């Protein structure tokens, strides 16, 4: 890593968020470099079936391929993957996804913790996770795992969050690498390419 704290060998970037995070993604994705060399995975809390148009909405904001994850799908660089509603999204050692319908974690399915934790075990020092706006502490334990495996833990600046609770809990409980306002997130991502 450079002194700037930017990871140069990123193999996966994961956004996690809840209330207020969609607005952030709609602002950040248009400015992400279309030649990124890693996948972007998005885990947001949403009601079952309520946001089935989320991939379509996000794809109108970027030239990257945006799709909802399918079971056993191979994770490919340059794609934006969205966790389906009502399933935990897990990253497997062979760099494929699996979908899990086990109990909710932090009242949520998909759980940000579950995705961060499984991805940390796979990508280790080459993983960056950004926790966005939200109203519960989902993602905090996941960021602890990311740090334990040597990855980069990043949060949205709570002052810029529509609901500050989620990034604030991470700031209080995890050694955070970067606190980013919304307008600096795309540059942070692009520098990891």
N, C-alpha and C positions, 0 to 999 in steps of 0.2 A: 504494500500500500504506500501511497505517496503521503507526504506531509499534509496535504489537503484533506486526507482521510478518505479519498476516493479509491474504491476497489478497482483494480485493473484487470482482474481475471474473474469477473462476475459470470457465474453459470446460471443463475436464476435470481429474479427479483420478484418479491411478493408484496402486494398491497393487502392490508387487512383494514376493515373499517365497518362502521355501522351508521347510525344516524348522522347525516351531514357528509358522508364520505363520497357519495355519488357526485356531488357538486365539485369536489376536489378532482376526481378522476376526469370529469368533463373538461376541466381547465388544464390538466396536466398532459393527458394523452395526445392532444393535437401537436404539442411541441416535442414529443419524443421522436428521436431519430429513427427513420424507417429502416436503417441498416443495423439496428441493434443486434448484438451477437449472443443474446440470451433470451429466454422466454420471460414474459411478464405474467404473473398469476394473480388473479384478483379474487379475494374472498370477502364478500360483503354480506351482512345480515339482511335477509329479505324474506318476506312471507312466501310460503309455498305457492307457486303459480302466479304470484302477483306481478313479478317483473320478468316474465318470459321474453319480453322484448329488450331486455338489458343488452345482450350482445349486439342487436341491431342499432340501438341507441349509441353505444360506444363506438361501433364501427363507422358511424357517420362523422366521428371526430378524429379519425386517424386512418392512415393508409396501411397500417399493420393489419394482419389477419386477426379478427376477433371472433372467438367462438366459445360456446359453453362446452365444458369438459365432458367427454364420453369415457365410460369405464374402460380401463386398460389402454387408454390412448397414450401414445409415445409423446413425450414432451419435446417440442421442437423450438429451436432458437428463432426469434423474430415474430413469434405468435403471442397474442394476448389471450389467456385462458381465463374463463370465468367459472367459479364454483357454482354448480347447480343449486337451486334452493332446496332445502330440506335434506341435504346429504353432506356429511363431512367429506372434505377433499383431502386425500392422503397422497403423498409422493412416495413411490416405491423405489427400492434400491436400483432397479433396472431403468430408472428415469421414465417410468410410466405413472399414470394416475390410477388410483382406485377410489371408488365411492363407497361410503360406509353409512349405514342407517342406524348406528348405535345411539345410545342415549345422548341427549343434548349436553353440551359442555358450556358452562356459564349461560344457561338458558338459551343456547344458540345451536343451530344446525343449519348451515355449516359453521363449524368452530374455527376461528382464526388460530387459536392455540394448536389445534390438531394439525393444521396445514403447516404452520411455522415449525412445529416440533418434528414432523416427519421429514420436511424438506431440510432441516438443519442436519439431520443424521445422514442425508444423502449428499448434500452440497458442501457441508462443513464451512471452511473458510471462504468459499466462493459464493456464499449466499448473502443477499441483502434483503431485509424486510422493513417495510415502512408501515407504521401503524397510524391510521388516520382518525378522524373525528368519530366519536361514538359514545354511547351512554352506559356501557358496562366495562368490566375489566378483561374481557376476552382479548387475547393477544399478549397480555403481560407475561404469563407463564411461557408462552411460545417464544417471546423475545429473550427470556432467560435461557431457553434451550439454544437459541441462535447464538447467543454470546458464549455459552458453554462449549459449543462446537467451533467457535472462532469466527463466526459470521458477523455481519454488520447489522446493528440494531438502530433504526432511524424512526423518529416520530414526527408527525406534523406538529408545528408550533401550536401548543394549546391555545394561545391567544388568537390564532387564525382559524380555529376549529369552531364549527357551528355548535358542537357539543364537545366540550373540552375534557370530559371525564376520562375517556379511554387513553388518549395520549398523556394526560396528566398522571394517571395511575402508573403508566410505563415509566415516566420520568422519575416518579417517586420510588419505584421498586426495581429498576434495571439500570445498569451502567450504559447509558445511551451514547452512541457514537456521534449522531448528528440530530439536531432539532431544526427542521426546515419549514420556513413559510411556504405557502402554496407556490408562489412565483419562483422559487428556487428548485423545486422538485424535478422538473424536466431537465434542467441543466445537470443536476446531480446524476440522474439516470444516464444522460447522454455521455457524460465523462467516464462512465464505466464501460462503454463500448470498446 
